[in-house]
Each structure stands twice: as C-alpha cells, then as structure tokens.
Amino acid sequence: MKKWFRRIHLVLALLSGLFLISLSVSGALMLYAKDIQAFIHPQYWLVSEDHVLKNDDFLPLSVLVTKIEQASKEKIHTIERAEHPTQSWQVKLADERYLNINPYNGKILLIHNYYDTFYGFTMAWHRWLLFRDGENKTPLKVLMSITSLVLILEVLVGCYLWLKPKHRLKRLNVRWRAKGRVWLQQLHGTLGIILCIPLLLIAFSGMTFHWKIPTMRVVEWLTHGDVEQHSYQEKVKPASTSYQLDKAYQQARLALTSGEVYRIYLPKADDQPLALRMKMPIESHGNSWSWANPYTGESLAIFNASKASLTTQVWNFRYKFHIGEFLGWPIKVLWLFISLLPVFFVCSGVYLAIKRRK
C-alpha cells in the first residue's frame, strides 16, 4: 500500500509540477508586488509626505469626482482608498481604465490598465497564467484551482507516507552531516509535516476565489453555520436635483462610525445608491457595507460584517489569510517561505525518485 501511495505522490508531482512551480513563484511575488512597484515607481504609487506633515485633508468627494471626470472625460465607477496616507488612491473608470490619483489635490498620477502593472501582471499569472481567449475570458483559471487541489492531495499523501512507518517523531529531524540524498529526503519530509497545516489552508483559501460556492459549503459544514452576505438591492427614486455626494458620503460613513472606508462605489445608474465598502475594527478586510441616497444624502442601510456569525468571520478571513497580511510582518515573511515550498518539494521529490530508481 505504501508503495502505491508513493507512486501516486510521484505521478501527481510529475503531472502538475510545472503548474505548481508557476503557482508557487507567482504567489510569492504577489506577496510583495505592491511594495515592489511602489519602490520602482514611487511617483505613481506614493504621494508627498508634506501632505501628512501639514495635516492636509483629502479633497471632498464631490470635488475629487469633478476633477477626475473632467480630466479623464469618463464616469467613475469606484474609488479605492489607500491604507496609508502617503499612498495614492486608485480609481476605476467606466471604460475599465484605472487611475492613480493624489487624494489631496486630485492630480492624476498614472493612467493604466490594471493588469499592465506589476501587481496586476503577477495576479493574472497566478490566477489564470496570463491567458485570455478571444472573448476576453480566462479559461485557465480552473486549471490553477485544480493545481491547488493537487497540492492539497500531495500534502495529504505525504502525511500518510510519514504516518505509516514507526518512530514518526524521531523522523522529524534533519541530519545535515548525512549523505546528500539522505538529508534531502529528511528535509523534504520534515518541512512537509511541520508546515502541512498552513500549506493546506493556503491552497484551500486560494481555491475559494474560483470555486466560491463549493468551498463556501465546506466552510459552512466544518463550522456548522451559514455564511451571511448582504442582499441589499434597493433602488432610489431619481430626482431632478444634482447629487449631494458629500452629504451622502458622510451619512453612509457615520452609519458605521468606527469603520474605515475601503472602497467607494458611485452610482452607475440614476436609481442606484452610493455604496461604501468598509472595514470595521475587528475585521481583517473590508467586508461591511453602508448605503446612502445620493440625491438626499439620507442613510439607507448597513451591513456590519463584524457582527456576523463565526462562519461568516472565517469565510471573510480567507483573503487576508491567503496573502499573509495578519499579525504583522513576521507572518508575511513566513508566508513567503511557505509559498516557495512547492518549488522545493517538486524538485527534491523528482530528484529523490530518480536516485531511488538507479
């Protein structure tokens, strides 16, 4: 039985090796892609610290929208605020272009296609191998999810191979003075067992972005609950008056007083409300919502995800967990190491299999 599992372990590695390596390297790059692009081109991704030192305020939403739409000649769909006051904000236009803007004066720093940036490039590589068909769809996205599933199977089979013989704990060590093949095999097994839990969870959380419903059902089954999501789809009555964006923005923001605005969704049609996606203090990412009438400024509804069920909290944590952005920089450094492990596992596993056959 152990012999068959070892063969399965090897065959899966051979069939998916290149895809695992691609997923591993692109995932590792994505962890620091935003920092890298800001370091290479600070003029596009950062704003002057003088604004912070002078305690300058961001431009009112109405002024910002007017400036951007006049300069770009396009309507705005979303405005994404930056986490740090020295970072530029990102605007998505109706024609799918993106703008990097200085929120203190409304100046456009960069006009770009999202996937032409370094971060966008690594994301497209990581999620669908950069390939789009004639209809601009990404058919290889499912292949990357299958690769993540194969990684989960590889880890589980590897754990079985470790559990089968006796003296399991004694085998969790690496004798560095042993012959190359011996210590490489020990390192392969030891790292796989010690880091099997984060490896499994990182792979599974990655699958949730493509296979959303099936993976959501798994989380609900494991936590014995339901994932709560907002279902607000109410329309507003169009008026002949112009938008009161500043009032609507303030009322929507104050409806979740302790929250931070993550993204602003401007109305795409005359009967749509202004929507704010917000991050509450105990949330890892912005999953709460607030809506307001853009004509009257009246607050319409809120969805406070921080008060949702445990199942919802677990589900909403998947993004920040996947990219290692929790508990500070040590976790992110650890995630960088874990992200590159599949490269080591594939290369060392194939090498050991070749040596075993000689």
Summary of the structure (lengths in Angstrom):
residues: 358
radius of gyration: 24.3
end to end distance: 22.1
largest distance: 82.1
contacts: 1043
relative contact order: 0.12
helix: 54%
strand: 12%
